[in-house]
Amino acid sequence: MKYGIIGTAGHVDHGKTCLIKALTGIDTDRLKEEKKRGITIELGFAWMDFPGGERVGIVDVPGHEKFVKNMLAGVGGMDLVMLVVAADEGIMPQTVEHLDILSTLGIRQGIIVITKTDLADPELVELVEEDIRELTEGTFLENAPVIPVSVYKNQGLDQLKKILYQMYQKLPDHKETRAFRLPVDRVFTLKGFGTVVTGTLLGGKIKKEQEAFLYPENVPVKIRSIQVHEQGVEVAHAGQRVALNLPDRKKEEISRGDVIAFKNSLYPSMMADVSLTVLRHTERVVKNGSRVHIYHGTKELLGKVILLDREELKAGETCYAQLRLEEETVMEKGDRFVIRFYSPAETIGGGCILDACPRKHKRKDSKVLEACGIKEKGTGAQMLETSILEHRGCFYSLEELAGRNSLDRSGLKNTAAKLTEKGILVCLEEGLYIHREEMNFYCRKTERILDDFHKTYPLKEGMGIEELRSRLKLENSRITDDILEVLKTQKVIKEQNGCVSKKRFKVVLKEDEDAIVQEILAHYLESGFAPLATELYLKEHRNQKKFKPVFTSLLNKKILIRLDEQYCIHRDYYERGKEAFREMAQKKEIIALGEYRDYLGCSRKVAVALLEHFDKNGFTRKKEEGRVLKDSGKQRPDRT
């Protein structure tokens, strides 16, 4: 089944509402003020049945210049438009403005309807048609059918319905593979139901009882029931006028311009990269930094236009720009928008969203302009590379990049893999990539940090891994480790014993430093299992400037083993201590502290320090009566 929306456009009092009533039997003017004044103020909605069984939604928009903002809220979801011109008045200011708006919003299918032919001579109707042809030359309505009608004499209506149906059948189908999106154009309450929102469903489909989110607030909403043309349905499809019952939200919590969509399908932003065009016949120019009204979907926003390559944009010109908004909103790449001057309110242009969640750009930057060109016309690979490059430091997954920048998800992983093979991207982990320029930045930063460290501490094997993580200043420690792993793979750095150094760094001892090494090793080899307390030993050599750094370097190299805060021991004696425990464990399963002390012939303090170090490193396991070998403990039944 095909779904779509037909809408009206045209000057005030040219008979749009009467035309819809004649076609559908529905009066779309529902407000008292509209009835009193005889003009449409708010959006009106109706539907019409076609011969093939299709029920098509119809949106009636106001034609008065004071209500153009309401017209803009309704025109965005139209698939087919009727530009209405009264035969007795002909082309008027809002006829021209509405045509400009329709063209700017990218509407491509339409019919021209000349109304009130009963109030004009046939010659005048012909003149009006000639004027319309001249006006629409070069627009999407240049070759559109022109249908004269009279509602009061019931003339031309059957022909109009026939042409509408023929054009409706040729409309492209809405893509239901996209995530659903419902820009809200009305909010009201119904007794016994609660809050109801209406809008035209853009993309996808929505089912009853599904959970969705309200954007840009990004809060969950429950869809209790769905109506399409006042009929309850289980599922609503793209291209339909839809009413959703949201019982868990108050009317005051939702406004026209908000969007209902799935979780994580939209990303609120206060900026957008755009291609901007100024209307060809306007006398105004858009200057850099101009404050304007921005109309996107059903939302009206205020913001500034930042022209990226010039100081002003003249009539008929197009350039890349960044919209900087005064509040958050949600957009998608490819969406259309219209801008009107802040004062006086006058439509001056519009264009297409290229990036709905960009970074703030510098003006007249060749790289920024090149990136905008890629966003507009680039290949999938170029768009992915640009997206990753522009979001450096954010570490977004492929899935989030696809959502933020409207990238085509099909084949995205393969595209990333190919760019990685070419050396353009670097894979940090599954589904997470950074650009080689960013990787090179972290490489240079890490090398500078380690160069300074090696220069300051030449006798240390390297910087502690935790200190390096802190110095890199990345908020996510997992990402930091991913980057360090890449640097290890690239043989930029190495890690040993919890210390990181440059790959080719080695501790080189000078002659006097080597003498200190020999002195320290001789002391610990001679003392064996009876070492002097570390603090006392270092205190004895406090007058030797390089003694402590050399001592520390031996600890880093694991030539000396620090058992605890009080004792260090030579690694040869440490291994002898382990071997002694193994020998005892062959004869007895559980070894008491006193037994181990006596076997080594050492003090109780040294025996405790050794055994606790063994426990910490998984060599032994402490039990109530003593200790067992960790491996042995796994093999034998626990008898304690």
N, C-alpha and C positions, 0 to 999 in steps of 0.2 A: 504494500500500500504506500502510495506517495503522500508526503505531508509537506505543507508549505503555508506561507502567510502572504495574503494580498493586502496592500495598504493604499491609502489615499495620500495625495499631496496637492497643494494649491492654495490660492489666496482666500482670505476670509469671505464668507457669504457667496462662494461660487457653487454651492450645492453639493458638497461632498457628503454630508450627513444624510441629506434627502436621497442622494443616489444610493447610498448603502441601504437605506430603509426600503427603497424600491426593489433592490436586488435580493434582500434577505428577509424583509418584513420586521427587522429589528431596529429600534430607535437607539442609537448609540449615545445620544445626549441624555445623561442620567442625573446631572446636577440641577438644582433649582435655578441657580444663576444662569446656566446654559439655556434653560427653558425660557427664562425671563428675557434674556438679551437676544436670544435667537442665534447664538454663535457657539461653536464648540470651544471649550476652555481646556478640558482634560482629555486624555486619550479615551477613545471609545472602542468597544469590541463587539464583534458579531461573528457569524459564520454562515456559510452557504454550501448547499449540497450540489455536487456536480452529477451529470448523468451516469458516470461510472461508479457512483457510490461513494466517491471521496467527499469528505467534509472538510472544507478549507476555512481557516481562520481569517478574519478581516480586522484590520486596525484602522480606525479613523483618527486623523490627527487634526489639531486646531490650525487654522490658517491665519489668525491674527498675529501681527508682528510682536505683540506683547507676550505671546505664548509659544514662541519658537522653541524655547527650551523644553516645553512639553512635547512639541512635535518631534524634537530630536530624541526624546526618550522612547518614542514608539517606532521610529523609522528603521532603527538598526537591525531588527529581526525580519524585515520584509524580504520576500523572494521575488515578488512581482508588484509593481506599483501602477496606480492609475493617477496620472497627472491631470487634475481637473481644472478646466478653464471655462468660465461662463461666457456664453455667446454675446451677452449684452454689454459686457465690460472688457473682454479680451484680456491680454496679458497685463498683469499688475505686479507691484513690487515683490509680494511673497510668492508669486508664480516663479519669478526669476530666482529668488533666494532658495525656495524649496528645490528647484531643479539643481542648483549648485550643491545643495546639501546631499541630494540623492546621488549625484555624480561623485562627490567627494567620499561618500560612504561605500562606494563600489557597487551600487545596485546596477544590474546589467539588463534586466528585463522590465518592460513597461508598455503601457497603453496610454494614449492621449484621449481624454474624454471631454468633448465640448458639451457643456450642460446648458440648460435654459434656452434651447433653440426655439422654443415657443415665444420667447420675448425678443427675437431678432429676425430680421429679413434674411432670406437665403444668401443674398449678396454679402451681408455682414458676416454670416457664418463662414463664408469662403474667405473673406479677408482675415478673420480671426485664425483660420487654419493656415493661411500663408504666413501670418506673423509667428505662429507657433513653429512652423517649419524653419523659419529663419532663426528663431531663438534656439531651437534644439539641434541646429547644425553642429556637427562635431561632438555631440554628446551621445549617450547610450540610447536616447530616444529619437535619434536622427531619422531612422527608418521605421519607427513604431507606427502601428495602426492608429488612425484617427477616427473615433466613433462619435458622431453627433447624437445627442439624446435629449429627450424631453421627458422628465419624470411625470409631469402633470398630464401629458397627452399619451404617455406610455409608448413613446416612439424611440426606437433604437436599442431598447433594453435587451431584447432577445438576441440581437446581433452582438451586443456587448458581452452577454453571458457566453455566447458561442466562442467568441475570440478569447475571452478569459480562460475558458476550459482548454482550448487548443494550446494556448501559451503555457498554461499550468502543467499540461501533460509533458511538455518539453523541458520543464525545469529539471536541473540535475538533482539526484537524490541526496539527501543529507547523510553525512557519514556517521554511522552509529558506532564505528570503531573508536571514535574519540570519546574522551571522558565527558560526561554531561556537564552542562553549565546553564544555569537559569538566572539571567539578570532580572532583578525584581523591578517591575514597573508599577505595581499596586500593592498596598498592605492594608488589610482591614480585619475586623473580627466578626465572627458569626456566633450567635448565642448557641451554646451547647457544643461548639466545636473549638472555639478559641481563634488563634491567629491564622489568617490565610494570606498567602502571597501569590501573585500571578506574574507571568512573564512568558516569553517565547523561548522554548527549549532549544539551545544551540548545541548540537552534537550529542551523541550518545543516547541513552535512555535511562529512565528512572522508574524504580518499582516501589510499590506501597510497602511501608514498614522499613525501608532502607534507612540507614543512618547517613546523613550528609553533614556538610559544614557550611556555616554562614561566614562569608568573607566580606571585607578584609578583617573582621574581628577574629576569624579563625576559631569559632566556637561550634560545638556539635549541635545538630538539630535532628529531630526524629520526624519522619514523614508518615503521618498517621493515615492520610487518605489523599487521593489524587482525582482531580476532575479535568476533563477536556470538553469544552463546549457544554458545560453544566451537566455532563454525564460522568458518573463515577467509573474509573478504570483501574485496572491492576498495574498497567505499565503505560507510561507516556513516552513518546518518541520525538526525536529531533524534528523541528519544523512545526510542532504543534503549539497552540496556545494552551498553557497549563496553569492550573490552580493547585497549590500544595497546602495542606493543612498541617501547621507546625504547632502542636499544642503545648510544647515545652518552652515556647518563646512568647514574650509579650509583644504587642503591636509596637510599643515604644522602642523596643530593642532592634527593630528592623526598619530600614529606610529604602526609598526608591534609590536604585543604583547599587545596592548590596547584591551579592551573587551567592546563589546556592550551588554547591558543587561537592564532589567527593573529597575526602581527607587527602591532604598533601598533593592535590591536583593543581592548586594555584598558590602563588607566592606573593604576598602583599609587598608593595614597593611604592616609593615616592618619586620614582624617576622612570623614564622610558626613552629609549633611542628610537627615533622616527625618521621617516622620509616625509618632508613637509612641503606642500604646494600651496601657493597663494592663488586665489581665484583670478582668472584671466582678465576679467573686466572691472575689478575693483580699483578704486583710486588710492587705496591705502597701501602702505608697506608695513611689513613686520620687521621691527628692529630687534637686534640682539638684546635680550633681557626684558622684552615686552611682557607685561602681565596680561593674561588672557583668560577667558572662560574656555574650558576644554570639555567636550562632550564625547563620552565613550560609553558604548552600551546604553544603559539607562541612567548613567550617572553624570552629574554636572560637577566639575572640579574647577578650582582656581590654581593657576601656576604660571611659571615663567617659561618663555621660549628661549633656549640657548642655541643660537646658530653656530654650528661647529666650523664653518669655513668662510664666513663673511660677516659684515656688520648689519646688513639689511637684506630682506627678501622682497622683491618687487612682484607686481602682478604677473601671473603666468609662470613664475620661476619656481624651481624645486631645489631643495638642498637637504642635507642631513642635519638633524637638530636633536637636542635633548630636552625633553619636557621635565621640569622640576616642579613637582606638585606641592601643594600646601597641606595635603593629607594623604594617607595611604589609600591605595586602591589595588585592584587586581585586573590584569590584562593578559592577553596572549598574543604571541607573535602572529602577524597577519590581520589582527583586528584593525578596523578603521576608526577614525576619530575626526571631529570637526572642532575648529577653534573660532571663537568670536571675540571681538575686542571687549576689553573690560568696560570701557565707557567711551563712546556710546556703544550699546550692544548691537553688533553688526557682524554677520558671518564674513570671515576674510579668508578662510582656507581650511586645510585639514590634510589628512594623509594616512599612512600605514604604520603600525607598530612593528619595529624591527627587533627590539629586545625589550621585554617587559620587566626585567630585573637587572639593569646594567649598573656598573660602577659609575661614579661621577667622573666626567671626562674633562680634559683640558681642551680649550678651543684651538683651532688651527694646528692640530697635531696630525701629521701625515699617517701615523699608525692608527689613530682613532678613526680617521676617515676611511682608511683601507679596511678596517674591521667592520665599519658600517656597510661598506660595499659588499663584503662577504656575507653579512647578515641578511642583506637584501637579495643577493643573487648567487651566493657561493655554493659550492658542492657540500655534501654531507661531511666529508673529511675536513674541509676548510672551516665549516661552521663549528665542528667539535673542537678543533684546534683553537679557534678564536675564543670559544666559550671557556675552555680550560685556562687559556692564557690570561683572559680578562678577570677570571676569578682566582687568580693566584693568592695563596695564603688562606683560602677558604676550605680547600680539600673536600669539595663536593664529590659524591659518587656519581657514576654515569646516570643513574636513575634520577638523582636530584638535578643534575645539569639538564637532562631532557625536560624535566618539569619547568625549571626556571627559564630556559631559553627555547622551549618548544621545539626541541630537536626530535627528529624522526627516530623513534625507538627501534624500529625494525633495522637490524643490521648494525646497531650502534656498537655492540661489543666487537664485531668483526672489524669495524672501522677503527676502533681504538687499538686493536691488535696490530693492524697494518701500520698505523702511525707509530706504534711502539717498535715494530720491526725496522722502520726507517730511521729510528732514533729521534723522532720528533716528540714523542711522549715517553714517559717513564712510568712503569707500573709499580705502585707502592704495595698494593694488595688487591685482592679480587674486586674488580669493579671500581677501583680508585686509581686515578692517573694524575700526574702533574706534567707540565710542559718542561722540556729540556732546559729552557731558559731559567725556570724557577729552580730546577735541580742544580744547575750550574751555580746559581746564587747561593744555595745551601752548601754546596761543595766549597766554594770560595770562603764562605763565612766559617765553616768548620776548620778549614786549613789555617785561616788567620788566627782563630782561637788556639789551635794546637801549636802553631808557630810561636805565639807569645808564651804559651805555657812551657814549651821545650826550652825557650830562651831563658825564661825565669827559673825553671827547675830542670837543669840539664841532667841531673842524676836520678830523676824520677822516670819510671818506665812510661808513664802517661798520665793523663787526666782521668779522674774518677768518672765513671759513666754518668752518675747522677749530676755531677757538676757540669758536664758537657751538655746534658739535657737542659739544664737550667740556663746555660749561656746561650743556647740556640734560641731560647725564648719563643717556643711554639707552645700554644696552650694545650694541645693534645699530645700526651706522652706517647701514645700508640703511634701517631704519625711521626714523631721524632725518632722512635725506634725503627720505623719503616725506612726513613731517610738514611739513618746510620747503616742499616743493613745493605741498602743500595750502594753506599759509599764503600762498604767492605767488599761487596761483590766487584765493584769497579777498581778495587785495590788502591783506594785513596787513603784509607785508614785501616788500622788493625786493632783488635781488642784482645787483651790478655789479662787474666786475673782481675777482671773488673776495671781495668784501666785502658783508655783509648789513646792511641798515638798515631802519628802519620806513618804510613806503610813503611817507609825507609828509615824511620828514626831508630837509632840505637844509642844506648848510654855508652859514652866513650869516656873512660877514666883518664885523668892526667896522672903524671908520675907520683905526685904527692897524695892524690886520691887513692891510687892503687896501693900505696903503702898503708893507708888507713884501712883499706879492705883486708889486707893480709893480717893486720893487727887484730881486727875484729874477729875474723874467721879463726885465727889462732886461739883467741880467748875462748870462743864458744866450743871449739873442738876439744880444748883442754878441760873446760869445765864440765862437758858432757851433760849428765842428768842433774848437775848441781850448779846451774847458772846463777850469776849474781842478778839481783833484781834489776830490771831494765833501767829504772829511774836512777838508781845509784850508779850504774855503769856509765850512763850518759853524763851524769853529774861529774864523774871523775875526769871526763874529757871535755868539759864545757869550754876550756880555753882553746881547743882545736876548732877553728872556724868551720871546717868542712866535715867534721866528724858526724854530726847529726844527719846532714843530707846523705852522706855515704851510707850510714846505718839504715836510713829509710829506704834507700835504693836496694839494699840487700833484702829488706822485707818485701819490697815490691817484686823482686825477682824470685821470691820464695826460697832464697838460700837460707835465710833465717825465718823461722816460723814464730809468729806471735801467738802464744798460747792464751794469754789473757792480759789484763792491764799490768800485771806484775812481772811476768816471765816471758822471755824469748828463748828459743833453742835452735841449735843447728839442725838443718833438715836431715842430715845423716842420723843424728840421734833421735829425731822424730820418727824416722822409718824404723830404727832399732826398737823404739818403744812400741810400735805397732807389731813388729815381728815377735817381740817378747809376749805380747798379749795373745797372739795366735798360738804360740808354743804352749802357753798356760791353758788356753781354751781346748787344746787337743786332749788334755788330761782331765779337765774339769769344766763343766758347762758354765757355771756362774763364778765370776772372779770378784772377790771382795777387794775393796780399796786397800786394806792393809796388806793383803797378799801380793797385790801388784806392786805396792811400794817396796816391800821387802825383796821381791824378785829383781827390781831394778837397782835397789840399794840407794834410793833417793829419799828426799824429804816428803812428808805428807802433802805439803803445799804443791810441790812440783807434780806429784802423782795425781792430785785432784785436777790441776790445770791440764795435764795431758789427757786424762780420761774425759773431762768435759769437752775438750776440743775434739776428741774422737767422736763423742756423742753428737756434737754439732755438725760434724762432717759425715755422719752416717756410717762410721766404722763400727761403733759399739752402740748398745742400747742399754739404758739404765733400768734396773729392776730394783725391787725392794731390798734383796739381799746382796746386790752387787751389779755387775755388768756382764752382758753376753755379746758375742760377736753378732753384728746385725744380720749377716747372711745365715749364721748358725741358728739364730733365733727364729728365722723363717722355716728352717728345715726341721727343727726339733719341736716336739709338743711342749707347750708352756706348762711347767710343773709347779709354778709358784702359786 
